[in-house]
Amino acid sequence: MTTKDTMRAKGAQAIGAMKEVVGKATHNRKLEAEGKAEKAAGHGLDAKEKAKHRLHKPWH
């Protein structure tokens, strides 16, 4: 996994988590849902990159 892709995935997870918390605190369901979706997208990107890395890793 490249550093750029790692930072993009972790950034999406962090921003999504913040939006989710702010949405809950302000009772803004739209912002909360947007945060959950962005956090899930970050987890998906992270999983995709880890899987891609495992496929290219030489077997021992």
TIVO-2410 file (N, C-alpha, C; in nm, 3 decimals):
# residues 60
REC num residu      c1      c2      c3 atome chaine
REC   1      M   0.085  -0.116   0.000     N      A
REC   1      M   0.000   0.000   0.000    CA      A
REC   1      M   0.090   0.123   0.000     C      A
REC   2      T   0.060   0.211  -0.089     N      A
REC   2      T   0.142   0.331  -0.096    CA      A
REC   2      T   0.103   0.427   0.017     C      A
REC   3      T   0.194   0.512   0.050     N      A
REC   3      T   0.170   0.609   0.156    CA      A
REC   3      T   0.053   0.701   0.120     C      A
REC   4      K   0.046   0.740  -0.007     N      A
REC   4      K  -0.061   0.829  -0.052    CA      A
REC   4      K  -0.198   0.763  -0.034     C      A
REC   5      D  -0.209   0.637  -0.072     N      A
REC   5      D  -0.336   0.565  -0.059    CA      A
REC   5      D  -0.372   0.542   0.088     C      A
REC   6      T  -0.271   0.514   0.170     N      A
REC   6      T  -0.294   0.494   0.313    CA      A
REC   6      T  -0.348   0.622   0.376     C      A
REC   7      M  -0.286   0.734   0.344     N      A
REC   7      M  -0.329   0.861   0.400    CA      A
REC   7      M  -0.469   0.899   0.350     C      A
REC   8      R  -0.500   0.868   0.226     N      A
REC   8      R  -0.633   0.897   0.171    CA      A
REC   8      R  -0.739   0.815   0.245     C      A
REC   9      A  -0.711   0.687   0.270     N      A
REC   9      A  -0.807   0.601   0.339    CA      A
REC   9      A  -0.824   0.644   0.485     C      A
REC  10      K  -0.713   0.670   0.553     N      A
REC  10      K  -0.720   0.712   0.694    CA      A
REC  10      K  -0.785   0.848   0.707     C      A
REC  11      G  -0.760   0.937   0.610     N      A
REC  11      G  -0.822   1.069   0.612    CA      A
REC  11      G  -0.972   1.060   0.596     C      A
REC  12      A  -1.017   0.976   0.505     N      A
REC  12      A  -1.162   0.959   0.484    CA      A
REC  12      A  -1.227   0.900   0.609     C      A
REC  13      Q  -1.158   0.807   0.675     N      A
REC  13      Q  -1.211   0.749   0.798    CA      A
REC  13      Q  -1.221   0.854   0.908     C      A
REC  14      A  -1.118   0.937   0.923     N      A
REC  14      A  -1.118   1.039   1.028    CA      A
REC  14      A  -1.223   1.146   1.002     C      A
REC  15      I  -1.232   1.195   0.880     N      A
REC  15      I  -1.330   1.298   0.847    CA      A
REC  15      I  -1.472   1.242   0.863     C      A
REC  16      G  -1.491   1.117   0.821     N      A
REC  16      G  -1.621   1.054   0.836    CA      A
REC  16      G  -1.661   1.040   0.982     C      A
REC  17      A  -1.564   1.002   1.066     N      A
REC  17      A  -1.592   0.987   1.208    CA      A
REC  17      A  -1.627   1.122   1.270     C      A
REC  18      M  -1.557   1.227   1.231     N      A
REC  18      M  -1.587   1.361   1.284    CA      A
REC  18      M  -1.726   1.407   1.241     C      A
REC  19      K  -1.760   1.386   1.114     N      A
REC  19      K  -1.893   1.425   1.066    CA      A
REC  19      K  -2.001   1.349   1.140     C      A
REC  20      E  -1.975   1.221   1.164     N      A
REC  20      E  -2.073   1.139   1.234    CA      A
REC  20      E  -2.096   1.191   1.376     C      A
REC  21      V  -1.990   1.225   1.447     N      A
REC  21      V  -2.001   1.275   1.584    CA      A
REC  21      V  -2.072   1.410   1.587     C      A
REC  22      V  -2.035   1.499   1.496     N      A
REC  22      V  -2.100   1.630   1.490    CA      A
REC  22      V  -2.247   1.615   1.454     C      A
REC  23      G  -2.277   1.525   1.363     N      A
REC  23      G  -2.417   1.500   1.326    CA      A
REC  23      G  -2.498   1.449   1.443     C      A
REC  24      K  -2.440   1.360   1.523     N      A
REC  24      K  -2.511   1.309   1.641    CA      A
REC  24      K  -2.531   1.421   1.743     C      A
REC  25      A  -2.426   1.501   1.765     N      A
REC  25      A  -2.433   1.608   1.865    CA      A
REC  25      A  -2.534   1.716   1.828     C      A
REC  26      T  -2.548   1.744   1.699     N      A
REC  26      T  -2.639   1.849   1.655    CA      A
REC  26      T  -2.773   1.794   1.608     C      A
REC  27      H  -2.793   1.665   1.621     N      A
REC  27      H  -2.915   1.598   1.577    CA      A
REC  27      H  -2.941   1.621   1.428     C      A
REC  28      N  -2.833   1.623   1.352     N      A
REC  28      N  -2.840   1.640   1.207    CA      A
REC  28      N  -2.822   1.502   1.143     C      A
REC  29      R  -2.931   1.437   1.110     N      A
REC  29      R  -2.925   1.300   1.058    CA      A
REC  29      R  -2.854   1.291   0.924     C      A
REC  30      K  -2.870   1.395   0.843     N      A
REC  30      K  -2.805   1.394   0.711    CA      A
REC  30      K  -2.653   1.395   0.727     C      A
REC  31      L  -2.601   1.480   0.815     N      A
REC  31      L  -2.457   1.488   0.838    CA      A
REC  31      L  -2.406   1.359   0.901     C      A
REC  32      E  -2.483   1.304   0.992     N      A
REC  32      E  -2.445   1.178   1.056    CA      A
REC  32      E  -2.436   1.065   0.953     C      A
REC  33      A  -2.534   1.057   0.864     N      A
REC  33      A  -2.534   0.953   0.761    CA      A
REC  33      A  -2.420   0.974   0.662     C      A
REC  34      E  -2.394   1.100   0.629     N      A
REC  34      E  -2.283   1.131   0.539    CA      A
REC  34      E  -2.150   1.088   0.602     C      A
REC  35      G  -2.136   1.112   0.731     N      A
REC  35      G  -2.014   1.071   0.802    CA      A
REC  35      G  -1.997   0.920   0.804     C      A
REC  36      K  -2.106   0.849   0.829     N      A
REC  36      K  -2.099   0.703   0.829    CA      A
REC  36      K  -2.058   0.650   0.692     C      A
REC  37      A  -2.115   0.710   0.588     N      A
REC  37      A  -2.084   0.666   0.451    CA      A
REC  37      A  -1.938   0.695   0.417     C      A
REC  38      E  -1.889   0.811   0.455     N      A
REC  38      E  -1.750   0.846   0.425    CA      A
REC  38      E  -1.653   0.757   0.502     C      A
REC  39      K  -1.688   0.727   0.628     N      A
REC  39      K  -1.603   0.638   0.707    CA      A
REC  39      K  -1.600   0.498   0.647     C      A
REC  40      A  -1.715   0.450   0.602     N      A
REC  40      A  -1.722   0.318   0.538    CA      A
REC  40      A  -1.642   0.315   0.409     C      A
REC  41      A  -1.648   0.424   0.333     N      A
REC  41      A  -1.570   0.432   0.209    CA      A
REC  41      A  -1.421   0.426   0.239     C      A
REC  42      G  -1.379   0.492   0.346     N      A
REC  42      G  -1.238   0.488   0.386    CA      A
REC  42      G  -1.195   0.348   0.425     C      A
REC  43      H  -1.282   0.277   0.497     N      A
REC  43      H  -1.251   0.139   0.535    CA      A
REC  43      H  -1.243   0.050   0.410     C      A
REC  44      G  -1.332   0.075   0.315     N      A
REC  44      G  -1.330  -0.003   0.190    CA      A
REC  44      G  -1.203   0.021   0.110     C      A
REC  45      L  -1.161   0.146   0.102     N      A
REC  45      L  -1.037   0.179   0.031    CA      A
REC  45      L  -0.918   0.115   0.100     C      A
REC  46      D  -0.917   0.119   0.232     N      A
REC  46      D  -0.809   0.058   0.309    CA      A
REC  46      D  -0.804  -0.093   0.284     C      A
REC  47      A  -0.918  -0.158   0.285     N      A
REC  47      A  -0.924  -0.303   0.263    CA      A
REC  47      A  -0.880  -0.338   0.121     C      A
REC  48      K  -0.920  -0.256   0.024     N      A
REC  48      K  -0.882  -0.280  -0.115    CA      A
REC  48      K  -0.731  -0.272  -0.131     C      A
REC  49      E  -0.671  -0.172  -0.072     N      A
REC  49      E  -0.527  -0.155  -0.084    CA      A
REC  49      E  -0.451  -0.267  -0.012     C      A
REC  50      K  -0.501  -0.311   0.102     N      A
REC  50      K  -0.436  -0.422   0.174    CA      A
REC  50      K  -0.446  -0.550   0.093     C      A
REC  51      A  -0.561  -0.575   0.030     N      A
REC  51      A  -0.578  -0.694  -0.052    CA      A
REC  51      A  -0.486  -0.688  -0.174     C      A
REC  52      K  -0.475  -0.572  -0.235     N      A
REC  52      K  -0.387  -0.556  -0.350    CA      A
REC  52      K  -0.242  -0.582  -0.310     C      A
REC  53      H  -0.205  -0.534  -0.193     N      A
REC  53      H  -0.069  -0.554  -0.143    CA      A
REC  53      H  -0.041  -0.703  -0.119     C      A
REC  54      R  -0.141  -0.774  -0.063     N      A
REC  54      R  -0.122  -0.917  -0.036    CA      A
REC  54      R  -0.109  -0.999  -0.163     C      A
REC  55      L  -0.177  -0.958  -0.269     N      A
REC  55      L  -0.169  -1.030  -0.395    CA      A
REC  55      L  -0.030  -1.016  -0.460     C      A
REC  56      H   0.032  -0.902  -0.439     N      A
REC  56      H   0.163  -0.878  -0.500    CA      A
REC  56      H   0.278  -0.920  -0.411     C      A
REC  57      K   0.249  -0.963  -0.290     N      A
REC  57      K   0.352  -1.004  -0.197    CA      A
REC  57      K   0.401  -1.145  -0.236     C      A
REC  58      P   0.530  -1.164  -0.247     N      A
REC  58      P   0.581  -1.297  -0.285    CA      A
REC  58      P   0.555  -1.400  -0.175     C      A
REC  59      W   0.523  -1.519  -0.218     N      A
REC  59      W   0.497  -1.628  -0.123    CA      A
REC  59      W   0.628  -1.684  -0.071     C      A
REC  60      H   0.633  -1.719   0.054     N      A
REC  60      H   0.756  -1.773   0.115    CA      A
REC  60      H   0.743  -1.920   0.135     C      A
***
